[in-house]
């Protein structure tokens, strides 16, 4: 644990000290304590990087804008960050397994469209509609997993293809129109049920429902990654695919399950977003995949797999949400906000790589 | 030619680069396709088409390159239990206390340094990494251990420890198959030696039947 402990300076090694070397002076004791304290702080800082960044951000914004630090603003931020957070949890699992899913936004739209079409045009009840939506997400995820493992196609390429395919299917399903809409060939049976709206726009005791869903999914994701054999298999396959194989872990099974879970979570995000927007359309979630990847990276997960965690990604999504909110309150243009986000991502990765090289954490 | 291994025996495989030693054992472990030939374990004919099959039949494989057999960003504990996840879990849920117990057991038994379950494998020395690899298979209860160049890149002290372990294991009835390019090693440790050349087993020597020069000549 103490491999990198720096040599503590004492008066003996300091030629400029005029104090007799036998007696430890208050000054030298103090400097010892400060170095040791610094070491402890530094180690925690490195491990809890994203949390520290979050705290600094909140403190800064609290002083920079009077509108920032209040409950209703925070609740708003949680509602806005939820979609990204839910996607980021799934993306974390995929990335830790040394994969990447670029189809996340498209699958979100496809699942949401399926659910909305099911209740608005096919007249199915809400529960069935939601199941169909989630099922669509699961199926696309499953197919993606099969293409990658059996087709031996790199994750990037396969999910890129799935991205355009799913988007196309969503456009076909909705005929390019928002759901529900009066101007389609299909007969409009009813508007989106109140239950669906509630999932995206509702509150429970003042807390936004999407936030509660996000917390639940984070807990589930955390449990899967740290407390199940599946989670262990994901870390193994991501850390060293060949070694995992030699240890009897099935690459195919692990990958397919991971991408299926991602698909389901994209469906959850899609349904929540539909509830918030009061309608679904085929172009929802455009760019959501990159946002989710950004959240994962900011949260400290290694893009090459094998290391990282779900909680970090939640913090990453939250940081992105707070950043957007704070910069809005400070009247920073939306265009500059993108530049700032890009700089932060690069900064985080550079810091993370430096941290890995410098410390045996 | 047949290659046989008995309980509690240490069998060495020796051949020049490209002779097919690694391919042979990889095929035994389900990592390569088998063109011809059969595998018998305890008299029964078996098909091994994946590492899962091999592990199920009690085999364990320590790779030539420690990068291939261990997961470097994972902790010592997770590496040790990697091939025996079923043992430390119930319905897919990991039992952390049980896992720690198992991890500590092997850290003690094999004197793995540093004795820190959470230490990431990449920070261990070559010898200690090899011990973790061995622990993985011991944890899985392997009865047939295949070692590919077991002492490559390991310091002398740990080498001796590892050979002691081999002998202990052999006494406990584990069958050991050892590929080694270090002639003195293989001559000292193996009860029998199989020589390979150009993908075929061409000779079998019992302990003491051959010397360094004779063995080297037979494989070239």
Interface residues (C-beta under 8 A of the other chain):
Chain A: X1 X3 X227 X228 X229 X230 X232 X233 X235 X236 X239 X240 X242 X243 X244 X245 X246 X247 X248 X249 X250 X302 X306 X307 X360
Chain B: X29 X31 X51 X52 X55 X61 X63 X67 X68 X69 X70 X71 X72 X73 X74 X78 X82 X83 X85 X86 X89 X92 X93 X94 X96 X114 X116 X120 X123 X136
